[in-house]
């Protein structure tokens, strides 16, 4: 098995067909088809089901592609590190980031990072740990900054707490419940949640459970911070979010905080990366900047309280 075998399989999957994959690679379609058949013969397993509608990954094919992407990513990082040793820095660092970590830390990281590494691009992927865990373990996402649920453990991942966090409840501007001061006042409201944990409903339910109240009515789950902001700003749905959202609330003027007091803490903000694979020098530097930014932000939070 050679790297071009991995490349060809991934190209066909990414482009949706054998023809499109071959065209993307600048190769003849029969050559790509022959390469995939050679690989299947070597592995003794079928990667694609072939029919008149095209090629569809088998279960084994799905597993192979996931691993192939990780191998490609690690190979690219190896080349980038060799370039670094020659005094030439270029490449991409893929960083998973929640909205809370993005607001609190990233703006101060990027400018400092590019002073030292002007030719390295940072690729930001928005998401929670449950959404990105597989990509982190497979090496497709090098670093993750965001909430980690209490008790979460994965031997393949190194998890470092950056700072403890608080929750707030937000609503659209001039919401009928904007003056509520207790969770009991919000018992009849409808809610939207985000997949911050494997059990996304728990993001809302835990707030009420901690106050000894029955679970509220959850009617929607948003897949991103943008989704959540649009839903909250244009409907009567409420959402529990990390306190960093106040900057977004103030900046847009389309939402406001409901001044409820008895809210449980938000999950801690952590840095997460693979435990058994070293970071490239550039990624190590970026992670060091993130830790410093988190320390500064945590100090700011303590002073505010």
N, C-alpha and C positions, 0 to 999 in steps of 0.2 A: 504494500500500500504506500503510495506516494502522495505528496501534498497536492498534486494536480488532481488526483482522484477526489480528495475532499473538496477542492475548489469547484470542480465540475458539478458534484452533487448539490452543493450549497447554491450555486448559481441557478441550477434548474428549479430548485425549490423557491428561491427568492424571486425569480422572474416569472414563475408560474407555469412554465412549459419548457420542453426540451429545445424547441426552436428559439424561444426568447433567451434562454440561458446560453445557448451556443452563440447567438448574435452578440450578447453582452460580452462574452469572452473573446469574441473575434475568431471563433473556431467554426469549422464545418460541423453541421448537426450530426452526421454519421460518426465523426471522431468523438464527440461528447457521448453519444449513445454507446459506442464501443467501450469507452473508458468506464462507464457506469457498469456495463455488463462484466467487464474484467474484474472490477471491484467486487461485485456480487459473487462471482465465481471464487475469488480469493477468500472472501468471508464465509462462503457457503450459506448465504442467506439472501433473501429477496428484499431489496430496499424500496422498490417501486412496484405498484400494481399498474400494469399497462392495459389500456382499453381504448376504444375509439374516441373517447373524450380526452385522452391525454395520459399523464402519469400522476399517480397519487401515492404518497408515502405510506408504506406499511407501518405497523407499530415499531418494528425493528428499524425502519428507515427514520422514524421520528427520533428515536434514541440516538442513532448514528449522526443525524444532522445536528442535534444538540451538542454532542461531543465534538463534532467537526468544527462547529463555530468556535468552541472554546479553544481547540488546538490552533485554529487560524489566528485567533486573538492573541494567544500566548506567543505564537511564532512572530507576529507583527511586533509585539512588545520586545521580544528578544532582539530583533533587528534594530528597533529604536534604541535599545540600551547599548548595542554595539556602536551605533552612530554617536551616542553620548560619549562613549569612551574615546572616540576619534575627535571629540570637540564639536560635533555637529548635532544639534537638537531639533528634531521635528517629529511629528506624529500626533496622536490623539489620546486623551485620557477621558474615559467614559465614567461619569459620576452620576449615581442615582441620588435624588434629593427630594425630600418632602417640601411642601410649601413653607412650613415653619422654619426649617433649616435654611431654605433659600432666602427667606426674608431676613433671618437673624445673622447669617454668616457669609453667604456667597458674595454679596457686593464688595466686601472688604478683601476677599480672597483673590478675586480675579485680577484686579489691577496690580497687586503685589506679585502675583505669579508671573504675569507677562513681562514684568521688568527683567526677570531672570530667564524666562523661557518664552521669548516673543514668538517663536515659530511653532509652538505646540498648542494645538487646539483643545479646548475643554468642551466635551459634549455632555450636556446636561439632559438627564432622563428623569422626568418627574414621576414619582411613584412612592408607594409605601414599601416596607420590607416584605410583606406577603406577596406583593406584586413582583418584586425584583429579586427575591431570594434565590431562585434557580439561576438567574443570570449572574448573580454575584458568585455563587458556588462554581459556575462554569467558566468564570473569568471574563464574561462579556461586559460586566460592570465592575470596574476596579475598586471603586470606593462608594459607600452609601452613607448619607447623612440624613437622619430623620428619626422618628419615634420608633422605639422598640418596646414591645409589650413586656410587662413584668413577668419574670419566669421563663422568658424565651431563651432557649439554649440550642446551639447547633455546633457540634465539635469541629465542623469544617470552617466555621467563621470566627473571627476575632472581633469581639464587641467591646467597645470602650465608651463609657458614659461621658458625655460632654457637658450636659447641664440638665437639671431637673426642670420641669415645665408646668405651666398652669393652663387651665381651660377657661374659655369665655363662651357665652352664647350670643350668636348674632342673628339679626333679622333684617328685613328690608327697611329702608327709611320710612318712618311714620307707621310702622306696624301697629296694629291694635293692642298688642301686648308689650309695647316698647317700655312701659313703665313698671312692669312686673318686677317684684323684688324677691320672690321666693319661687322655688321650683314647683310648688303646689299651684301657683298661679298659672303655670304653663301646662298643667295636666291635660288640658283639652286640645293642645296644639298638635299640628302635624310636623314631622321632622324629615330631614334629609341627612344621610350619613355618608361617610367615605370609608374605603377599605384600608384603614390604618392597622387593623389586626385581621387575623383569619376570620374571626366572627365579627363582621363589620357592625352588626346591630348593637354589639356590646359597647361600641363607642358612645351611643346614646343611652342604652339601657343602664350601663354602669353608673352614669351620672345620677339617675333617678334611684337606682338601688342603694347607692351610698347614702342617699337622703331618706331611705326607708319608704320610698314611693313606688307604686306599680309602674311597669314599663309603659312608655308613651307610644303613640301611634307613629310608626315609621312608614313612609309611603314611597321613598325614593332613595337610591344610592347613587352618588356621583363618582365618576372614575378619575377625576382630576380636580385640582384647585380651581381651574377656570370653570369647569362644569358647576362646581359647588357655588362659586361666586355668582354666576349667572342665575342659577336656580333661586338662591336666597334673595338676590336683589330684585327679582321679577315675580316673586310669589309670596305666599304667606307661610312658607315652610321655614322652620327654624333649624339651626345647626350648631352643635358644640364643636368648637375649633380651638387650636392652640392660640395662646395669647398674642403671638406674633402677627396674627391676622388684623390686629388693631391698626397696624400701619396701612394695610390694604383698605380697611374700612374707612379710615380717615382720608386716604388718598382718593378714593372713588366718590365718596359722598353719597353712595347709593345704598349703603347698609349702616346699621348702628348696633352697638352692644346693648343687650338687655341686662340691666344691673342686678342680676341674681347673685346672691352671696354664697350659698352653700353648695358649691360645685366641687366635685372631686378633681384631683390633680390629673393633668394630661400625662401620657407616657413620656418617659425621659427621652431626651434627644441624644443619640449615640452615633459614633462612627463605626462602620462595619466593613470588613474586608476579609478576604480568604486568609485562613490561619497558616497555611503551609506553603504559600507562594510569595516571595518577596516582591515588593513594589519596585517599579522603575525609579531611578533617582528623581525624575520629574514628579511622579505620583507621590513619592515620599515627601518631597518639598511641599506639594499641594496639601497633603494631609497634615503636615506640620503647621502650615498656615491656617488650616481649618481648626486645629486644636487651639491655636493662639486666638483666633477670632471667637471661638466658643468660650474661652476663658474670659476674654474681654466682655463678651455679652453677658455671661453669668454674673460677673462683677457688677455690671450695669443693672441687672435685675435685682441683685441684693441691695444695692443703694436705693432703688426705687421703692423697696419694701421697708 
